[in-house]
Amino acid sequence: MHAKNLKSLIPELFLMASVIYYWTLTPNLFNPFAIGLLGILIYQVIRKGATLGLIISAIFIALTLFMVLALISELSEFEVVNQNYKNLIIFGSLYLGVNLILGGIMFVKYLKLKIN
């Protein structure tokens, strides 16, 4: 696989890594939600369908925006600014920011593919 091809797959690979990370945090190995998500992402990487790519990226962006609200809600529960608050705001913001950027890149990529 060429470096250019690998570079264009960064959003999908990041999504796969996020799903695998989520899967490792669940208590049981058979997690149909994680298996389904991973299957859809692998199918997308192989087929590179514009419509499915747009759907995946739009859902990804919407869920990330929902998680931003969850982060704000969680931060509002802290009564004092301590190390846990700082860790949550730094790592949560970085992770969600990267998600939004990669979701946007993925959306634009498949929108261009759909238009052409």
C-alpha positions as CSV (number, residue, x, y, z in Angstrom):
1,M,0.0,0.0,0.0
2,H,1.4,3.4,-1.0
3,A,1.9,6.2,1.6
4,K,-0.6,8.4,-0.2
5,N,-3.3,5.6,0.0
6,L,-2.5,5.1,3.7
7,K,-2.6,8.9,4.4
8,S,-6.1,9.1,2.8
9,L,-7.4,6.4,5.1
10,I,-6.3,8.1,8.3
11,P,-9.9,9.0,9.4
12,E,-11.2,5.5,8.8
13,L,-8.1,4.0,10.6
14,F,-8.6,6.3,13.5
15,L,-12.3,5.3,13.7
16,M,-11.3,1.7,13.7
17,A,-8.7,2.3,16.5
18,S,-11.4,4.1,18.5
19,V,-13.9,1.2,18.0
20,I,-11.2,-1.4,19.0
21,Y,-10.3,0.7,22.1
22,Y,-14.0,0.9,23.0
23,W,-14.3,-2.8,22.5
24,T,-11.4,-3.5,24.9
25,L,-13.2,-1.4,27.6
26,T,-16.4,-3.5,27.5
27,P,-16.7,-6.4,29.9
28,N,-17.5,-9.1,27.4
29,L,-15.6,-10.2,24.3
30,F,-18.8,-10.6,22.2
31,N,-19.9,-7.1,21.7
32,P,-22.3,-7.0,18.7
33,F,-22.2,-3.2,18.5
34,A,-18.4,-3.1,18.3
35,I,-18.3,-6.0,15.9
36,G,-20.9,-4.3,13.6
37,L,-19.1,-1.0,13.7
38,L,-15.8,-2.6,12.9
39,G,-17.3,-4.6,10.1
40,I,-18.9,-1.5,8.5
41,L,-15.6,0.4,8.7
42,I,-13.6,-2.5,7.2
43,Y,-16.2,-2.7,4.4
44,Q,-15.9,1.0,3.8
45,V,-12.1,0.9,3.6
46,I,-12.3,-1.9,1.0
47,R,-15.2,-0.5,-1.1
48,K,-14.7,3.2,-0.6
49,G,-18.3,4.0,-1.3
50,A,-19.1,7.7,-1.4
51,T,-22.7,7.3,0.0
52,L,-21.7,5.1,2.9
53,G,-18.6,7.3,3.6
54,L,-20.9,10.4,3.8
55,I,-23.3,8.6,6.1
56,I,-20.5,7.3,8.4
57,S,-18.8,10.7,8.6
58,A,-22.0,12.5,9.3
59,I,-23.0,10.1,12.1
60,F,-19.4,10.3,13.4
61,I,-19.6,14.2,13.5
62,A,-23.0,14.1,15.1
63,L,-21.9,11.7,17.8
64,T,-18.8,13.7,18.5
65,L,-20.8,16.8,18.9
66,F,-23.1,14.9,21.4
67,M,-19.9,13.8,23.2
68,V,-18.9,17.5,23.5
69,L,-22.1,18.1,25.3
70,A,-21.4,15.1,27.5
71,L,-17.9,16.5,28.3
72,I,-19.4,19.9,29.2
73,S,-21.9,18.2,31.4
74,E,-19.2,16.1,33.1
75,L,-17.0,19.1,33.7
76,S,-19.9,21.0,35.2
77,E,-20.2,18.4,38.0
78,F,-16.7,19.3,39.3
79,E,-16.9,21.6,42.3
80,V,-13.2,22.5,42.3
81,V,-10.7,22.6,39.6
82,N,-8.3,19.8,40.4
83,Q,-6.0,17.5,38.4
84,N,-8.9,15.2,37.3
85,Y,-10.8,18.3,35.9
86,K,-7.6,19.4,34.1
87,N,-7.0,15.9,32.7
88,L,-10.6,15.6,31.5
89,I,-10.6,19.0,29.8
90,I,-7.3,18.5,28.1
91,F,-7.6,14.9,27.0
92,G,-11.3,15.1,26.3
93,S,-10.9,18.3,24.2
94,L,-8.0,16.9,22.3
95,Y,-9.7,13.6,21.5
96,L,-13.0,15.2,20.5
97,G,-11.2,17.9,18.5
98,V,-9.3,15.3,16.6
99,N,-12.6,13.4,16.0
100,L,-14.2,16.5,14.6
101,I,-11.3,17.3,12.4
102,L,-11.0,13.8,11.0
103,G,-14.8,13.5,10.6
104,G,-14.8,16.7,8.6
105,I,-11.9,15.5,6.5
106,M,-13.7,12.3,5.9
107,F,-16.9,14.1,5.0
108,V,-15.2,16.4,2.5
109,K,-13.3,13.4,1.0
110,Y,-16.5,11.5,0.3
111,L,-18.4,14.5,-0.8
112,K,-15.8,15.2,-3.5
113,L,-16.0,11.5,-4.5
114,K,-19.8,11.7,-4.7
115,I,-19.7,14.9,-6.8
116,N,-17.2,13.5,-9.2
